[in-house]
Amino acid sequence: MNEQPPPDAAAHDAAGARERFDAARRRLRAAFEALDAAISRRAERALEQADQLAEYSALQDDRSRLALELDAAARRARALEAANLEAARRIERAAAAVRAVLTADTHQSERSAYAGASTPKHPSSFRES
């Protein structure tokens, strides 16, 4: 025996199947939309990471350049300090030489002044007037 559902029951089953199909299609569409959103977020994160990596690389390059410049500046500072010390030594030697010349000249002047004052005058210069 071949039992067939009543026409109303068949229509009801078809409507239920259609509703289930539509619900499944909506769930599938929502899943695709969620997948699309997840892919978009992942692509955005990948772009952000690429930007961050480029920025990090630029910062590393800057740091390396600044380190080289700092090393060069430190070498120049050491060279300037050495030149400054040498100049100070030379100035001190020159000042000592000037002091020695001045001292020798002062002693010479004092000896000349002393020698002139202690020279006895000739007896003929003591005549009574």
Number of C-alpha atoms within 10 A of each C-alpha: 3 4 5 8 10 9 9 9 11 12 12 12 13 12 12 12 12 12 12 12 12 12 12 12 12 12 12 12 12 12 12 12 12 12 12 12 12 12 12 12 12 12 12 12 12 12 12 12 12 12 12 12 12 12 12 12 12 12 12 12 12 12 12 12 12 12 12 12 12 12 12 12 12 12 12 12 12 12 12 12 12 12 12 12 12 12 12 12 12 12 12 12 12 12 12 12 12 12 12 12 12 12 12 12 12 12 12 12 12 12 12 11 11 11 10 10 10 8 8 7 9 7 7 7 7 8 6 5 3
